[in-house]
Amino acid sequence: MAQFVTRSVVTAVAPLMVAASLLLSPGARAAADPCKVNAKSAACKAAQAKTAPKQTTTTTVTKSTTTAKSGSKTTVAKTQSKTTTVAKKSASGKTSTTTRKETVADTTTKSGKKVVSHATSTTRSKVSAAAAPATTSAQAAALRSSVAYVQDLATSTVLFSKNEDTIRPIASISKLMTALVVVDANQPMDDMLEVTDDDIDRLRHAASRLPVGSRLSRADMLHVALMSSENRAAHALGRYYPGGMPAFVKAMNAKARELGMMDTHFVEPTGLSSENVSSPRDLVRLLRAASQRPLIHRYTTDTEYDVDMGRGQMRTFRNTNALVRSADWDIKVSKTGFINEAGECLVMLAHIQGRDLAIVLLDSQGKYSRIADAVRIRKFVQNEVAMM
């Protein structure tokens, strides 16, 4: 019975409340929402002031008096300058600043003539909210690579970093240093080198498309070592170095020290050994040096290359980085790598949003994960530039 009475009262009262609201006097409605009655009223302006974004106003007044004598005339000038700066923060987090400068010059000559001039200038600027950190935890978590590092080569600004202090095996990224040593040695690039039993991988038994007995020019050996990551080609380049393999490995480590790569160490030229290690910062130095050798730029970014294997047999080698075949990527230097200890690796020097960026991705899990991570990295950078 009590419930029935309550419902009846509510049902009866509700229409009466609606009707009463419609019968409110203009004064009552103005009190409820003054802007609906008169947008220019003082009450409306007061209500808007309560909801407006906070702003900070700074006013500076400067006065000066100058007396100048010229011949028989004396001029007295009084100048008053007022500068008002209003900083207003919007709900989106952006700050707009308006600076208004008013200058009044009151000049009186000896003859008693008074001249007053007034000038006003207003400057407005918008500043984005404080820049976000180079890398957010969400961005880092989105990557399959345990190590990621992006640096602007022109300014040395780090745009993205994840475990940047890690020293890890770098697999076939080592071949970039192999190429630096070969190119800087200035050995004849048309010399013919032969693949022998010494070049067979007995550590991991990796496959090769260069059978024992293959004879290629030094240039072709370097080409397929960089573009297709041919281990036998890289090993042969080391063997044919003056002094043999020991001298070549010594030259690799000396070149690393020369470039300031203090976290880097090499034991062989292919990257098959997990003892070839480096850090993201060191690999940026390696990318920078490699980009300055036109031959390395060309060989690492070729999409494919036909090699004369002798007896009229041609063999096509392709780039291990699929991104060099993508029209929307502008890549200057590229190298991939993989061994179990290193995971999937990729280093690139790419032109993105008008900037040359060194990208280092190490220990990525999954066959195509390093490529997907590179695409994610580019999107992060593009979004950051768009927010500037």
FENDA-V548579 format. One record per residue. PHI is phi in radians with two decimals (* if undefined). OMEGA is omega in whole degrees, 0 to 359 (999 if undefined). D_FIRST is the distance of its C-alpha to the first C-alpha in whole Angstrom. Layout:
# FENDA-V548579
{{PHI,OMEGA,D_FIRST} {PHI,OMEGA,D_FIRST}}
This chain:
# FENDA-V548579
{{*,180,0} {-1.12,180,4} {-1.12,181,5} {-1.12,180,5} {-1.13,181,6} {-1.06,181,9} {-1.10,181,10} {-1.15,180,11} {-1.15,180,13} {-1.08,182,15} {-1.10,181,16} {-1.39,186,17} {-1.38,186,19} {-0.96,179,20} {-1.08,180,23} {-1.16,180,24} {-1.17,179,25} {-1.09,180,27} {-1.12,181,28} {-1.12,180,29} {-1.15,180,31} {-1.27,182,33} {-1.64,179,34} {-1.03,177,35} {-1.24,177,39} {-0.93,180,42} {-1.12,180,42} {-1.19,178,38} {-1.14,178,39} {-1.11,179,42} {-1.15,180,41} {-1.24,178,38} {-2.57,185,41} {-1.09,183,44} {-1.24,179,46} {-1.30,180,44} {-1.52,181,46} {-2.64,184,49} {-1.16,182,50} {-1.73,184,54} {-1.27,178,52} {-1.12,180,52} {-1.13,178,48} {-1.12,180,48} {-1.08,179,51} {-1.16,179,50} {-1.16,179,47} {-1.15,180,49} {-1.11,181,51} {-1.22,183,48} {-1.70,182,47} {-1.22,177,51} {-1.03,181,53} {-1.15,177,55} {-2.44,181,58} {-2.01,182,61} {-2.07,177,64} {-2.17,182,67} {-2.14,178,70} {-2.18,179,74} {-2.03,180,76} {-2.16,179,80} {-2.09,176,82} {-2.62,178,86} {-2.20,181,89} {-2.23,177,93} {-2.04,181,96} {-2.24,178,99} {-1.98,178,102} {-2.45,182,104} {1.12,182,108} {-1.62,184,107} {-1.86,175,103} {-2.09,182,101} {-2.09,177,97} {-1.97,181,94} {-2.11,176,91} {-1.99,182,87} {-2.10,176,85} {-2.17,182,81} {-2.06,181,79} {-2.18,180,75} {-2.02,180,74} {-2.11,179,70} {-2.03,179,68} {-2.04,177,64} {-1.85,185,63} {-2.16,181,59} {-1.83,182,57} {-1.57,180,55} {-1.16,180,52} {-1.36,179,54} {1.67,179,56} {-1.60,181,59} {-1.93,176,61} {-1.91,182,63} {-2.07,177,66} {-2.07,179,67} {-1.98,181,70} {-2.07,181,71} {-2.03,179,75} {-2.02,180,76} {-2.17,178,80} {-2.06,179,81} {-1.90,181,85} {-1.94,186,87} {-1.99,179,91} {-2.15,179,93} {-1.62,182,97} {-1.08,181,100} {-1.29,178,100} {1.67,180,97} {-1.32,183,95} {-1.97,181,91} {-2.14,179,90} {-2.05,177,86} {-2.11,184,85} {-2.35,180,81} {-2.35,180,80} {-2.33,175,76} {-2.31,181,76} {-2.22,178,72} {-2.16,178,72} {-2.09,177,69} {-2.54,178,68} {-2.07,181,65} {-2.15,180,65} {-1.18,176,63} {-1.07,184,61} {-0.83,183,63} {-1.06,180,65} {-1.26,177,63} {-1.03,182,65} {-0.97,181,67} {-2.43,175,65} {-1.67,180,62} {-1.10,179,60} {-1.16,178,58} {-1.13,180,62} {-1.09,181,64} {-1.19,182,61} {-1.27,183,61} {-1.52,175,65} {-1.54,178,67} {-1.48,179,70} {-1.35,178,70} {-2.24,178,72} {-2.51,184,72} {-2.69,179,74} {-2.30,181,74} {-2.34,174,77} {-1.35,184,78} {-1.21,182,82} {-1.27,185,83} {-1.96,185,81} {1.13,178,80} {-1.30,177,77} {-1.48,183,74} {-1.67,182,72} {-2.74,179,70} {-2.63,176,71} {-2.57,182,69} {0.95,186,71} {-1.22,181,74} {-1.60,183,76} {-1.31,172,76} {-1.87,188,80} {-2.38,169,79} {-1.06,185,82} {-2.08,175,82} {0.90,187,84} {-1.30,170,86} {-1.02,177,85} {-0.96,184,88} {-1.15,174,90} {-1.14,176,89} {-1.23,175,92} {-0.98,180,94} {-1.14,179,94} {-1.03,181,95} {-1.13,181,98} {-1.12,182,99} {-1.12,183,99} {-1.29,178,100} {-1.33,178,103} {1.01,173,105} {-1.32,181,106} {-0.99,183,107} {-1.36,179,104} {-1.69,174,106} {-1.06,180,108} {-1.58,178,107} {-2.01,182,105} {-2.01,175,105} {-1.36,181,102} {-2.14,177,103} {-1.05,180,102} {-1.12,183,101} {-1.58,179,98} {-1.25,179,96} {-1.39,178,93} {-1.78,178,94} {-1.53,183,91} {-2.12,179,88} {1.00,179,90} {-1.21,180,88} {-1.25,178,89} {-2.55,177,92} {-1.74,176,93} {-1.98,180,96} {-1.19,177,99} {-1.01,182,101} {1.76,178,104} {-1.11,179,102} {-2.08,180,104} {-2.28,174,103} {-1.18,177,104} {-1.01,179,102} {-1.08,180,100} {-1.19,176,99} {-1.06,180,98} {-1.15,182,96} {-1.05,183,94} {-1.32,176,93} {-1.16,181,92} {-1.42,187,90} {-1.30,184,88} {-1.87,178,88} {1.02,179,88} {-1.23,183,91} {-1.21,180,92} {-1.14,178,95} {-1.16,180,96} {-1.11,180,95} {-1.16,179,97} {-1.11,177,100} {-1.05,178,100} {-1.19,181,100} {-1.12,184,103} {-1.50,177,105} {-1.33,178,104} {-0.97,183,107} {1.68,176,107} {1.36,186,105} {-1.07,180,102} {-1.00,180,102} {-1.19,181,103} {-1.17,180,100} {-1.11,177,98} {-1.07,179,99} {-1.17,177,99} {-1.08,181,96} {-1.23,177,95} {-1.16,178,97} {-1.14,177,96} {-1.08,179,92} {-1.11,180,93} {-1.07,181,95} {-1.50,181,92} {1.45,181,90} {-1.53,187,88} {-1.40,179,88} {-1.71,191,85} {-1.95,176,87} {-2.60,179,90} {-2.13,174,91} {-2.13,178,93} {-2.85,190,94} {-1.57,187,93} {-1.65,186,91} {1.68,178,88} {-1.21,178,88} {-1.50,177,88} {-1.29,178,85} {-1.43,171,87} {-1.39,187,87} {-2.26,177,85} {-2.85,178,83} {-2.13,179,81} {-0.99,181,79} {-1.11,178,81} {-1.14,181,84} {-1.20,172,83} {-1.12,177,82} {-1.09,178,86} {-1.14,178,87} {-1.08,180,85} {-1.07,180,87} {-1.15,181,90} {-1.11,181,90} {-1.16,181,89} {-1.53,176,92} {-1.91,184,94} {-0.95,181,94} {-1.14,179,95} {-1.20,176,92} {-1.00,183,90} {-1.17,185,91} {-1.19,182,91} {-1.40,183,88} {-1.96,173,86} {-1.08,180,88} {-1.38,177,86} {-2.76,184,89} {-2.68,178,93} {-1.64,182,95} {-1.98,176,98} {-1.40,183,101} {-1.55,181,101} {1.68,180,105} {1.00,176,107} {1.32,182,105} {-1.61,177,101} {-1.89,179,99} {-2.27,181,95} {-1.65,176,92} {-1.93,183,90} {-2.13,181,87} {-1.25,180,85} {-1.36,177,83} {-1.82,183,80} {-1.10,184,78} {-1.19,180,77} {-1.20,178,81} {-1.62,181,81} {-1.57,184,78} {-1.18,183,79} {-1.65,173,76} {-2.02,176,77} {-2.00,188,80} {-1.87,181,82} {-1.68,178,85} {-2.50,181,85} {-2.60,172,83} {-2.74,176,84} {-1.85,176,81} {-2.87,174,82} {-2.81,158,80} {-2.52,184,81} {-0.99,183,79} {-1.23,183,79} {-1.68,187,78} {1.24,177,76} {-1.30,183,76} {-2.18,177,77} {-2.68,171,78} {-2.18,181,80} {-2.56,164,80} {-1.96,185,81} {-2.20,177,79} {-1.63,184,79} {-2.29,178,76} {0.92,177,75} {1.39,182,78} {-2.26,174,79} {-1.51,185,81} {-2.01,172,78} {-1.54,182,79} {-2.07,180,77} {-2.15,177,77} {-2.23,182,74} {-2.20,174,75} {0.96,176,74} {-1.57,184,72} {-1.81,182,70} {2.02,187,70} {-1.01,183,73} {-1.87,186,72} {-1.16,180,70} {-1.16,177,72} {-1.18,179,72} {-1.09,179,69} {-1.16,178,69} {-1.10,178,72} {-1.14,178,69} {-1.11,180,66} {-1.02,180,69} {-1.07,179,70} {-1.14,177,67} {-1.01,183,66} {-1.15,180,69} {-1.08,178,68} {-1.15,180,65} {-1.13,180,66} {-1.14,180,69} {-1.13,181,67} {-1.45,184,65} {-1.25,999,68}}
